[in-house]
Amino acid sequence: MNELILIVEDNEKNRKLVRDVLQHKGYKTLEAESAEDGIRMAQESGPALILMDIQLPGMNGIAALGRLRADPKTKKIPVVAVTASAMTHDRAKIMAAGFDGYQSKPINVKEFLVAVREMLDRPRGG
């Protein structure tokens, strides 16, 4: 396994939970507390997957996704939105923004791990 997953999440508890769950399964993790840091880390480390909180201080996750997609270095990295905003219209808006997947908080560990694996196993689009 050993894939590198970038967690962009400003809430320490949420970040720790996601990190612990992923590391327990053998994934390597990188963490950013802001969209700006997340974008920089993605450019530097080229993770296999990015888990992006939507409600971030400063730039939000949707704006950050736009920046990642605009950069040739990061545009093919799958990005999953992880958000507490579980309203149906929010989900539609988030998916319309171009995220590859969606996980609501609090995460369901089992479903979350299945979704992560599916993202990592998907062939990279052009």
Summary of the structure (lengths in Angstrom):
residues: 126
radius of gyration: 13.0
end to end distance: 23.5
largest distance: 35.3
contacts: 394
relative contact order: 0.17
helix: 44%
strand: 19%
